[in-house]
Amino acid sequence: MELYTDVARQYADFALYAEDSPCFRDWALRVAEDSELLAWIATLPPVKQQPNLVFAAARWHDVRAPGPYSALREALLADDGTIRATVLKRATQTNEVGRLATLTPFLAELGPRLALLEVGASAGLCLYPDRWSYAWSTPHRTVTAGSGPRLECEVTGPFPDQVTPPEVAWRGGIDLNPLDPTDRDAMAWLTTLVWPEQDDRRQRLEDAIAIARADPPHLVAGDLLETLPTLVEEAAGHAPVVVFHSAVIAYLEPDDRDRFARMMSRLVEAGACRWISNEAPQVLPTVSATAADGPDLPGRFVLGVDGLARARTHGHGASMVVL
């Protein structure tokens, strides 16, 4: 067991974020204590050991979820290489569109007309804050905005009486493997990445795919550390640029996370763009450090604007605490 401490910790940590899926929470906690399965997972490259990727690959090959842990365990330990091949081929590129409910109020602060550039864009499904309607429920009132499929979010902390989603003059993104929303196989994989018991997320994904198919964004394949500055320059020809990302930077090596944070700080300081980050607390520690006086909310992301923490957010956009 000691040989697989890092893998076990990753699965135990994932369970904190999987409170909305009893099946995945159970699977993750039990993997974290299963030395045989930890050994199987440890044979994968580190970036491919992610719980959601391993679980999705098993589901792609007919392991039922919700379903018993024993079925997952049997499928992985008896794998003839088929599930492993899927893990190696695929990636977790969900870009959960529900996160727009937490991102949009902060986008609205940055201007009425924006050029949006998403890092880790996948199929670009989160590049359409202007195509959704919103209901932010606070302890005292519900603030609504927009038109289109509805996204709901429970909010505590200071929140404006009115939010106007920005007009999007240009929408683009960077990804190592951008997905085409018209590709049925790619979209089927995205659907598999939706957690069990979450039919509402599955419906949101279908709505998001339809929106992106009707007006595809400009997606570029490339390394974000190399490609981002050039794409910021391209976007700047259309409107003030906002670079944003959610649950993406965790997939970089620690040194590259630091390089990314420094690059974004330079771009912001130079006036080239604004920056909205939405990541787990340990991913961008310089941003998280500015939330030190906020509530301790395990399993929540830290949303930052230009490197300063502004909210603690649910990973799928269902709630947020504004700081």
N, C-alpha and C positions, 0 to 999 in steps of 0.2 A: 504493500500500500504506500509506503514512504516514497517509492520510486515515482509515484504518479500523483504526488501532492498537488502540483500545479493544475493538472487536469481535474482532480477532485474539487479543488477550490473554484475553478471556473464553473463547474456544474452546480455547486452549492450556491455560488453567487447568482447564476442564472435563475435559480429557484426563487430568489428575492424578486426578480423582475417578472416572473411568470405567475403572479398571483391571480391573474385573470384566466388562467388555464389550469384547472386542478390536475389534468392529465400530465401536462408538461412539468408542472411543479413536482408531482410524484415521481415521474421518470427521472428528472434531474437530481432530486435528492437521493434516489436509490442508486443511480449511476455513481454518485459521489462516494458511495460506500461499497461499491462492487469492484473488487480488485481485478477480476477477470475482464470485465468490460472496460475498466480504466486502462488495462494493458492493451486491449484492442484499439481503443481510441488513441492511445499514446503512439501507436505506429503511424498515425496520420501526420502530415506536416502540421506544425502548430497552428497555422491560420485556418486549417481545415478541421480543427478539433471542436469548433463551436457547437454548443448544444443544439441550436435551432437548425444548423446545417445537417448534423448527424441525424436528428429526429426527422427532418424533412426527407432526407434520402431514404430512410427506412419506410416512411409513409409512401413515397413515390413507388416503392416496390411492395406495396400492399400490406404493410403493417398498419393495422387499424388504430385510429386515434379519434376520440377517446378509446382506450383499450388497456389491457393489463400490461404491466411492466414485463411480465414473463415473456410476452410475445415479442416485444422489442429486443429483449436480451437474447432470446433464441435466434431471432433473425440475424443479429449482428455477429454472434459467436459462431453461427453456422454459415456465414456469408461465404459464397464461392468467389468473391471478388466483384460481384455485380453492384452491391450497395457501395462498396468502397470506390468503385469507378465513378458512381454518381456523385459521391462526396467530392472526389478530386476534380470532376468536371464542372460542377455547379458552384454557386455562391449564394450567400444570403443577401439578396438585393430587394428587400421588401419595400423600402421607402414608404412606410405606413402613412397613408394620406390623412389619417386621423390627426397626425401631428400638426396639420395646418391649423387646427383649432387653438394650439398653443403658440404657433409661429405668427399667425396673421396679425394679432394685436400689436406685436412688436414691429412687423413689417409696416403696418399702418403709421407708426410713429415716424418712420424714416422718409416718408414722402407720398404724395398722391399718385405719382407715376414713376415706376421703377423698372430697371432691367434686373431680372433675377438670374443668378448663376448658382446652381446647386452642385456641391462637391459630393461625389458618390451618388450620381443621379439615377442609376439603374435605368428604368424606362421613362424617367422624368415625370412621374405621377404627382410629385409634390410641387410642381412648378405652376400650379393653377389656383392660387388663392382667390382669384377673381371669379372662379366658376363654381363656387360652393356657397351655401348659406350657413350661418353660424348661430348658435344659441349658447351664450356664456351665462351660466347660472351662478350668481353670487348669493350670499346670505340675505341680501335685501332686494334683489331685483334680477331680472333676466335681460341681458343685452343681446339684441339680435341684429344681424347684418347680412347683406349679400343675397344672392339668388342661386338656385341650383340644389343639388342634393345637400342634405342637412348634416352638419357636424355639431356635436354637443360637447360642452366642457364645463365641469364644475370648477368654480374659481373662488379662492379665498385670497385676501390681501387687497391692496388698492387696485381698482379697475375703473376705466373711464365709463361715462354714461353712454358714450357713442363710439363705435369703431367703424371706420370706412375702409374696407379692403382696397388696397391700391390697384390702380390700373397697371397692367403689365405690358410694357412696351416691347419687351424682348425677353424670351425665356430660353435658357440653355443650361447645359450641364457637362460635367466631366465624369467619366467612369472608366475603370480598366476594361470593363466589358459592358458597354451600354446595350440596353435591350430595346428591341423594336416592339412597340405596343401592338403592331399588326401581326406579330409572330405568335401563332397559337401555342406552339410548344413552350416558348419562353413565358407566355402569360399563364399557361397551365402550371409551370414550376412556381411562379409567383403565388398562384392560388394555393399550392401545396405548402408554401411557407407560412400561410396564415395559420395561427395556432388553433388547435381543436377547441370546440365549444364556443367559437367566436364567429357566429353567423353574421353578426353586424359588420365585422371587419371584412368578411368575405364579400358582402354586398357593397361596401364602400370601395373595395378593390375593383369590382366589376364596373361600378360607376366611374372610377378614376381611369380605368383602361379605355372606356368609351369616350371620355373627354379627351384623352391624349391621342387616341386614334383620329379624332375629328380635326385636331390641330396639333400635329406633332412638333415637339420642341427641337431645338438645335443641340444635339448631343455629340460629344467628341470623345473618342477613345484615347486615353492617355494617362500618364502618371500625374496626379494632381500637383505634386511638388515641382514638376517641370512645365506643365501646361497651363496652370491657373493664371499666372500674370498676363500671358498673351490673350487669353480669353476674356480677362477683365478689360483689357484695352478694346477688344472687339465689342463687348457689351456697352462700354462707355459711349459709343457712338449713337446709342439709342435713348438712354436715360441714365440717371444716377444708378450706380450698380450696388446691389446687395448680394454678397456671397453668403450662402447659408448651407448648413449640413445638420443631419440628425443621425445619431448612432452610426457614424461612419469612421471617425478618426480612431476608434478603438481597434480597427483592423490594420493600422499602421504599427510598425515597430516603435518602441518608446522614443528612440532618438529622432525618428521621423515625425512623431507627434510634436516634439519640441521644435523641429525645423518648421513644421506647418504653422504652429502658433506664432513663431517669430516672423515668418513670412506674412501672415495675416496682419500682425501688428504693424509691420512696415507699410503694407498697402493702405491700412487705415490711416496711419500717421501722414502718409503722402497725399491723402485725399482721393485715392484711386477708387475706393469703395467703402461700404459699411460691411459689418460682419456679424452674423447671427449664428451662434453655435448652440447645439442641443445634444449634449453628450453625458454619459455617466460621469460621476464626480472625479474618478481617478484618471480619466482620459486627458483632460486639460486642466492640470492642477493650478495653473496660474489664474484661470477663470474661476475655478471652484473656490480658491482661497478668498475671493472677494465676496463669497456667500457665507463666510464664517459665522456671521451673526444671525444667519437665517435658521429655520427649523431643521432638525436632523430627520430626514425622511429617507430611510433605506429603500432602495429600489427605485429612486426617482432620478431623473436627469437634472443637470444644471443648464438652464438656458441663459446664454450670455449675449450681450450686445456690445460690440467693439471691445470684447475682452472683460467686461464687467458683468457679474451675475445679476440677472433680473428676475428669475423665477426658478422654482423647482417643479418639474413637469413629469406627468405620467408618460411612460414610454410609448403609449399609443394615442396620446392626446386627450384622454378622458378627463383629466383634471390638472390643475396647476395651482401652486401657491406663489403669488406675486410678491416679490421681496420689497 
